[in-house]
Amino acid sequence: MNLFDKIKDRYNILTIILVIVMLALSFRLATLTVAQGDYYRDIADNKRLKEIYVTAPRGEIRDRNGKILAENKPSFTVQVLKDELKSVERDEKNRILLQLSRLLEEDGVIYVDDFPIELNVFQYSKEEIYSRENISPMDKVINMIIDHGLLPDILDTYYVNSEYEDHYQFITMNKAIHALEHKGIDVPMEATLNSNGVQLAFDDKKKDIGAWKASHGINPNATARQALIALIDNDKTIIRKIIDHSISRQLTYKILKKRNLTNDLELVEYSLSHDEEYLQQKRDLMKNFDKITFESKAKDDFVNIIISTSLQDLLERVVEVENNRGKKEKVIPGKILLEHMESKGLESPVQIQIDSDEDTVLYTYKSGKGGDEEPIKALIELAQDEGILKDFITSDDIKGIAQETMLGNGINPKISISRWAYISQANKKDWLKRFKIPEEDDGENIFQSLKSHFNIE
């Protein structure tokens, strides 16, 4: 075959075309990545699209006398975009975030902190005090602040650390001002720190102070400090926000200790919120269920709660569920319990009748086996005596229906039926696993491990 015949061959023509295309693509790729790579990389790094939501401005609303009913008030939002921090070195990223958090805290801003390690947390010194007091340590502290008139002393507190590279100061009055503003109360005051301590002054550039005092029922001769105390008016919500910070809690504890009011209280330096939530959930359940203890397992607690509160409701239900093939079918817990008893070789004195039209369940005694007790209660008592309720309630067919019934009765033990663990403990396990931290570590060791993980000084 001569050269011309080879060229005419379809296979060879296709091969030549593919070679030409590949050479063209390779040349273009080399141009984009090698010859013009720096140019296009610079465009990609500096050309970004951001969506910024701008709230539509609203005009002032006044009454017929010109008095303002609703006015505009500027608010400021700080946003940190994750994609902009990707190119920043970890040390620089830590410095930026630390500086931002210090600026927010110096201003007394109230923000959501979902970090599970809390510092300087109020706790009772002994476990039995929790049941005796019947209120949380934080609530007890708030009550003591009100009962002993400690609010003025707490408002005068502050904290300064001059060793920080960026100057940092914490002024409790700023926390109080923001707590009031968060509630919708305008506070034209500003707290500053000098050699004489905290100074609070009115900002007459924002408001006519005389008219402002009159509108809030404050004595016209009241100082800024007196006006601030009057605005708080021992409001527990405001006081909680004032001391809902590790530094303000520490400052408050020092005042309580000075007044000899810390007999049953202690300030724990490191506390894991997962553990605190778990302990409080256990305490709440132990008040109502005798068989629940700190040592009892989540699975056993779930069974005990169902038996005590929701078992009869569960057995009277007909539930429509979706099976593995996506088809809906009816599940009758009472029928499953009877089948479960039969599989154990037990004979039930009770039979079940189902009205498929009404989705109702009726329990009756079998012929000649009647008693004075309700049939459904006799069935429950027999199953409990034979020790088969736990397997029944925790079976795959029933546990979801049991949980739904219990929640419908207003009881939420916060137990995961897929892992048979309290949700707080399951979340703790997942969180520690994420950072490869041993579960037995305490709060301080976890904190140090996280500092090492994120390369924080």
TORPA-402074 format. One record per residue (C-alpha): x, y, z. Coordinates in steps of 0.1 Angstrom, whole numbers, plus 5000, padded with zeros to 4 digits. Layout:
N
XYZ;...
END
This chain:
457
500050005000;501550344989;501550655010;498450804993;496450485001;497550495037;496350855040;492950765025;492550495052;489850615077;491650485107;494850675097;492750995090;491250965125;494650905141;496151215123;493151435135;493551315171;497351385170;496751735157;494051805183;496251675211;499251895199;496952195198;495552135233;499052065247;500352395232;497452595246;497852425280;501552515281;500752875271;498152905300;500252735327;503752825318;503953135296;500953315311;500553125344;501453415367;499053655349;495953425352;496853315388;496853685398;493453735382;492053425400;493353545434;492153905431;488853865412;486153735436;482453765437;480753845471;477053865479;476454145504;472854185517;471854545523;468854605544;466354855528;466355175548;463155255568;461955605575;461255735610;457755685623;456355975644;453056055660;450956355652;452956565676;456156475660;457356245687;459455955674;457755615677;460355415656;463655545645;466655425625;469555285645;472855195629;474254845636;477554695626;478454345616;481854185614;482153905589;485153675584;485153495551;486653155552;487953165517;489953475524;491753305553;492853005534;495853175519;496953315553;499453135575;498152975606;500053205630;498753515612;495153365611;495353305649;496553665654;493753815634;491053615651;492453685686;492654065678;489054055666;487753875697;489554115720;488054415702;484554265705;485054185742;486554525750;483354685736;481254445757;479554295727;477253995733;477953715709;477153345705;479953125717;479452755709;482952645719;482352345742;485052435767;483952705792;486352885815;485552995851;482152815855;480052835887;479452485903;478352355936;481052215958;479151885964;476751685942;474051665969;473752045969;472252035934;469151845947;468952045979;469152385962;466852295933;468352575911;471552595890;474752755905;474353045880;470753115892;471953095928;474653355921;472153585904;469853555934;472753635957;473653945936;470054075940;469553975977;472754125989;472754425966;475954335949;475154485914;476854825920;480054645931;480054415901;479454705877;482554875890;484854575882;487254555853;490154355841;493354475823;496154265809;499054495798;501254205788;499154145756;500754275724;497454445717;496154625747;493154445762;490754565788;487454425800;484954665815;481854515831;479754825826;480154785788;478654435792;475754595811;475254865784;475154605756;472854375776;470354665779;470654755742;470154385733;466854415751;465954725730;466754995756;468755275742;471655365766;473455695757;476455615780;480055535776;482455355800;486155435800;489055335822;491555565838;493855575868;490855625891;489055315878;485955295856;484255615847;480755615832;479455925815;476456035795;476956085758;474956405751;475856385714;473556095710;470556205731;468956495750;469856345784;467156525803;464456405779;465956055779;465856045817;462256155818;461255895792;462655615813;461355745847;464855825860;465556095885;466756405866;469656445891;470856085888;474456025877;475255795848;476055515872;472855555891;470855565859;472455245847;471655065879;468055195877;467755065841;468954725851;466454725880;467654385892;466454225860;467653865861;467953835824;470254145822;472354025852;472753685835;474153855804;476454075824;478153775842;477853535812;481553565805;484653395819;486153725831;483053875846;482253535864;485753545879;485353905890;481953825905;483353525924;485953745940;483253975953;481253685966;484353535983;485153875999;481553886013;481953516025;479053406003;480853115985;480252836011;478452605986;479952745954;483252705936;484652845904;485952565881;488652685857;487952445829;484552295822;483252085793;479752195783;478951835770;479651695805;477651975823;474651915800;474851545806;475051575844;472151825844;470051595823;470751315847;469851525877;466551635861;465651275853;466651145888;464051375904;461251185886;462550835881;463950635910;465750375889;467850635871;471250705886;474550855875;475750495869;472750375849;473150335811;471250545786;469550225772;468250125807;467150485814;465150495781;463450165790;462550285825;461150615813;458950435787;457650185813;456950465838;455250715814;454350585780;454150205777;450350195778;450050465752;452650275731;450649955732;447450135722;448950275690;448750175654;451550335634;452050365597;455750335588;457850305556;459649975551;463049915534;461349895500;459650235504;456150085509;454050195539;452849935563;451149935597;453049845628;451049745659;453349745690;450749535711;450749265685;454549255683;454649225721;452348925721;454448765693;457548835714;455948655744;454948355723;458548325709;459648305746;457148025752;454848245773;451048225771;449348555775;445848575792;445048865770;444148885733;444249175709;441549305685;442349565659;439949785641;441749855608;439250125597;439650325629;443250225636;442350135672;443549855694;441349675720;442649435746;440349165761;440848865783;440748525766;437748305775;437848195811;440948395820;439448725830;440448925860;439549245879;442549435864;442349605830;443549355803;446349595790;447649645825;447649265831;449649225799;452149485809;452549335844;453148985830;455749115804;457449305832;457549005856;459048785828;461749055820;460949085783;460049455782;463549575776;464149365746;460649465733;461049845738;464649855724;463949635693;464449795659;460749785651;459649955684;462350195696;461450465672;457750445679;458450435716;460550755714;457850925693;455250835719;457450955748;458051285731;454351315724;453851295762;456151595767;459151395779;462551435762;465451245779;467751355751;468850995744;470050875709;468250555701;470650485672;473750485695;472150425729;473850725744;472851055758;473151305730;475551535749;477951245754;477551125718;478351485706;481351495730;482651165716;482351285680;484051625689;487051455706;487351205678;487651495653;490751615671;492051275681;491751355718;491351065744;487851055759;489251025794;491051365793;489651645815;488851995804;492252135810;494051865791;491551895762;492152265761;495852225760;495551965732;493452195711;495952485716;498652245704;496552135674;495852485662;499452605670;498252865696;500653015721;
END
